[in-house]
Amino acid sequence: MGSMYERLLQLPLFQGLTLDNLTHVLEKVKFHFEQYKPGETIKSEGDENKRLCFILDGELSKITRIEGVMPLSVQEFARGPYTFELSTLFGKHTTFRSSYQAESEIGVIFMHKRFLSDELQLFDVIHLNYRNQMCAQIQELENRLWASPPSTPEGRIASFMLQHVEQPTGKKIFRISKNHLANYVNESFSRTSLALKVLQQQGLLSYERDVITIPAIEKLSEIV
């Protein structure tokens, strides 16, 4: 149990708490633990977000989709410690925006979201951490929205991809047709095809049958 608490302290929400503080909190909060095998779904897009969800170890993938006339799917990978969608716990939309799947054997800890309203009154640091996380997400979105548009097709493709991920690091998989990508970045089909070929030759991504695999998306930020 001690090692689990130590891992929880690595989550942004609990940083700054002592082990004694966290022990006191968890003694008062009901939580349960579920185990998932590779390939199993943890949460699906559209599920009601009623509980805080954490993984401490292992790997998961997050899949976010846009449906309609220009469908897009983005798959991201994350390792524990990881917190699921704090942004959809409260507010107008309280359903999961993405789906989550285990990529390795992982355990997920669940706590009712009342924890945030009850325990925030006892520990200011949890309140501060929560506000800081929400502010950081908003500021990151504003920075992306107001960034100067790139001047090259390669830069516009890189910018489009960086705008559609949660974490601008690590491996990502985009499922999108070349036609739709050209429309999204406001380029011709031929210039989009050439730009993808250039990015592939530079080792920044690989493209095959409407699937773009990016081994390290942080490298794309260098050309935006």
C-alpha positions as CSV (number, residue, x, y, z in Angstrom):
1,M,0.0,0.0,0.0
2,G,2.9,2.4,0.8
3,S,4.3,2.1,-2.7
4,M,0.8,2.8,-4.2
5,Y,0.5,6.0,-2.1
6,E,4.0,7.0,-3.2
7,R,3.0,6.6,-6.8
8,L,-0.2,8.6,-6.2
9,L,1.9,11.5,-4.9
10,Q,3.5,11.7,-8.4
11,L,0.1,12.7,-9.9
12,P,-0.2,16.4,-10.5
13,L,-3.3,16.6,-8.3
14,F,-1.5,15.4,-5.2
15,Q,1.9,17.0,-5.6
16,G,2.9,18.9,-2.5
17,L,1.0,16.6,-0.2
18,T,3.0,14.6,2.3
19,L,2.5,10.8,2.6
20,D,0.7,11.5,5.9
21,N,-1.6,14.0,4.2
22,L,-2.5,11.5,1.5
23,T,-3.0,8.7,3.9
24,H,-5.4,10.9,5.9
25,V,-7.3,11.8,2.7
26,L,-7.6,8.3,1.4
27,E,-8.8,7.0,4.8
28,K,-11.8,9.2,4.4
29,V,-12.5,8.6,0.7
30,K,-14.0,5.4,-0.7
31,F,-12.0,4.2,-3.7
32,H,-11.8,1.0,-5.6
33,F,-9.3,-0.7,-7.9
34,E,-9.9,-2.5,-11.2
35,Q,-7.5,-4.5,-13.3
36,Y,-7.5,-4.4,-17.1
37,K,-5.7,-6.6,-19.7
38,P,-4.2,-5.4,-23.0
39,G,-7.0,-4.5,-25.5
40,E,-9.7,-4.0,-22.9
41,T,-11.7,-0.8,-22.9
42,I,-11.4,1.3,-19.7
43,K,-13.7,4.2,-20.7
44,S,-15.6,4.9,-23.9
45,E,-16.3,8.2,-25.5
46,G,-19.7,9.4,-24.3
47,D,-19.6,7.6,-20.9
48,E,-20.6,9.8,-18.0
49,N,-17.6,11.1,-16.1
50,K,-18.6,10.6,-12.5
51,R,-15.3,9.5,-10.9
52,L,-11.7,10.5,-10.7
53,C,-9.7,7.9,-12.6
54,F,-5.9,7.3,-12.3
55,I,-3.5,4.7,-13.5
56,L,-0.2,4.4,-11.6
57,D,1.7,2.0,-13.8
58,G,1.4,0.5,-17.3
59,E,0.5,2.0,-20.6
60,L,-2.9,3.0,-22.2
61,S,-4.0,4.5,-25.4
62,K,-6.4,7.4,-25.8
63,I,-8.5,7.6,-29.0
64,T,-10.3,10.8,-30.0
65,R,-12.5,11.0,-33.0
66,I,-14.2,13.5,-35.3
67,E,-17.1,12.1,-37.2
68,G,-18.9,13.6,-40.2
69,V,-17.8,14.5,-43.7
70,M,-14.1,14.7,-42.9
71,P,-13.6,11.9,-40.3
72,L,-10.4,11.9,-38.2
73,S,-9.1,9.6,-35.4
74,V,-6.1,10.4,-33.2
75,Q,-4.5,7.7,-31.0
76,E,-2.2,8.8,-28.3
77,F,-0.2,6.7,-25.8
78,A,0.5,7.4,-22.2
79,R,2.2,5.7,-19.2
80,G,1.3,5.9,-15.6
81,P,1.0,7.9,-13.4
82,Y,-1.8,9.4,-15.5
83,T,-5.1,11.1,-14.8
84,F,-8.2,10.8,-17.0
85,E,-10.0,13.9,-18.2
86,L,-10.2,16.2,-15.2
87,S,-11.7,18.8,-17.5
88,T,-14.9,16.8,-18.0
89,L,-15.6,16.1,-14.4
90,F,-17.6,19.3,-14.0
91,G,-19.2,21.9,-16.3
92,K,-21.6,21.8,-19.2
93,H,-20.3,18.6,-20.8
94,T,-19.5,15.8,-18.3
95,T,-19.0,12.9,-20.6
96,F,-15.7,11.5,-21.8
97,R,-14.4,13.1,-25.0
98,S,-12.2,10.2,-25.8
99,S,-12.0,6.4,-25.4
100,Y,-9.3,4.7,-23.3
101,Q,-7.9,1.3,-23.8
102,A,-5.3,-0.7,-21.9
103,E,-2.1,-1.4,-23.9
104,S,-0.5,-3.4,-21.1
105,E,-1.9,-4.9,-17.9
106,I,-2.8,-1.9,-15.8
107,G,-4.7,-1.2,-12.6
108,V,-7.1,1.8,-12.4
109,I,-8.0,3.6,-9.2
110,F,-11.5,5.2,-9.1
111,M,-12.8,7.8,-6.6
112,H,-16.1,9.6,-6.8
113,K,-15.8,13.2,-8.0
114,R,-17.3,14.4,-4.7
115,F,-13.7,13.9,-3.4
116,L,-12.7,17.2,-5.2
117,S,-15.4,19.2,-3.5
118,D,-15.1,17.6,-0.1
119,E,-11.3,17.3,0.3
120,L,-10.6,20.6,-1.4
121,Q,-11.8,22.2,1.8
122,L,-9.3,20.3,3.9
123,F,-6.2,20.7,1.8
124,D,-5.5,23.9,-0.1
125,V,-2.7,22.3,-2.1
126,I,-5.2,19.9,-3.8
127,H,-7.4,22.9,-4.7
128,L,-4.3,24.8,-6.0
129,N,-3.2,21.8,-8.1
130,Y,-6.6,21.3,-9.6
131,R,-6.8,25.0,-10.6
132,N,-3.3,25.0,-11.9
133,Q,-4.0,22.0,-14.2
134,M,-7.2,23.6,-15.5
135,C,-5.4,26.9,-16.1
136,A,-2.5,25.1,-17.8
137,Q,-4.9,23.4,-20.2
138,I,-6.7,26.6,-21.1
139,Q,-3.4,28.5,-21.6
140,E,-2.1,25.7,-23.9
141,L,-5.2,25.9,-26.0
142,E,-5.0,29.7,-26.2
143,N,-1.3,29.4,-27.3
144,R,-2.2,27.0,-30.0
145,L,-5.2,29.0,-31.2
146,W,-3.2,32.3,-31.4
147,A,0.1,30.9,-32.8
148,S,1.2,32.4,-36.1
149,P,0.2,30.1,-39.0
150,P,3.2,28.2,-40.6
151,S,4.3,29.3,-44.1
152,T,4.9,25.9,-45.6
153,P,2.7,22.8,-46.3
154,E,4.9,20.7,-44.0
155,G,4.6,23.3,-41.2
156,R,0.8,23.4,-41.6
157,I,0.5,19.6,-41.4
158,A,2.7,19.6,-38.3
159,S,0.7,22.4,-36.8
160,F,-2.6,20.6,-37.5
161,M,-1.3,17.4,-35.8
162,L,0.1,19.3,-32.7
163,Q,-3.3,21.0,-32.3
164,H,-5.1,17.7,-32.1
165,V,-3.2,16.0,-29.3
166,E,-3.3,16.2,-25.6
167,Q,0.4,15.8,-24.9
168,P,2.8,17.2,-27.5
169,T,5.3,14.4,-27.0
170,G,5.6,10.7,-27.8
171,K,4.1,8.4,-30.4
172,K,0.8,9.3,-32.1
173,I,-1.3,7.6,-34.8
174,F,-3.6,9.7,-37.1
175,R,-6.2,8.0,-39.2
176,I,-7.2,10.3,-41.9
177,S,-7.4,10.2,-45.7
178,K,-5.0,12.4,-47.7
179,N,-7.9,14.2,-49.3
180,H,-9.4,15.2,-45.9
181,L,-6.0,16.2,-44.6
182,A,-5.6,18.5,-47.5
183,N,-8.9,20.1,-46.7
184,Y,-8.0,20.5,-43.0
185,V,-4.7,22.3,-43.8
186,N,-6.2,24.2,-46.7
187,E,-3.7,22.9,-49.3
188,S,-4.1,21.1,-52.6
189,F,-4.0,17.3,-52.8
190,S,-0.7,17.4,-54.7
191,R,1.0,19.7,-52.3
192,T,-0.2,17.8,-49.3
193,S,1.0,14.5,-50.8
194,L,4.4,16.1,-51.5
195,A,4.6,17.5,-48.0
196,L,3.9,14.1,-46.5
197,K,6.6,12.6,-48.6
198,V,9.1,15.2,-47.4
199,L,8.2,14.6,-43.8
200,Q,8.5,10.9,-44.3
201,Q,11.9,11.2,-45.9
202,Q,13.0,13.3,-42.9
203,G,11.9,10.4,-40.6
204,L,9.3,12.6,-38.8
205,L,6.3,10.3,-39.8
206,S,5.3,7.4,-42.0
207,Y,2.1,7.3,-44.1
208,E,0.4,4.3,-45.4
209,R,-3.3,3.6,-46.4
210,D,-4.8,6.6,-44.6
211,V,-2.7,6.0,-41.4
212,I,0.0,8.5,-40.3
213,T,2.3,7.2,-37.6
214,I,4.4,9.8,-35.8
215,P,7.1,8.2,-33.6
216,A,7.9,11.4,-31.6
217,I,5.5,14.3,-32.3
218,E,7.7,16.8,-30.4
219,K,10.1,16.7,-33.4
220,L,7.3,18.2,-35.6
221,S,7.3,21.3,-33.4
222,E,10.7,22.2,-34.8
223,I,9.2,22.9,-38.2
224,V,6.1,24.8,-37.2
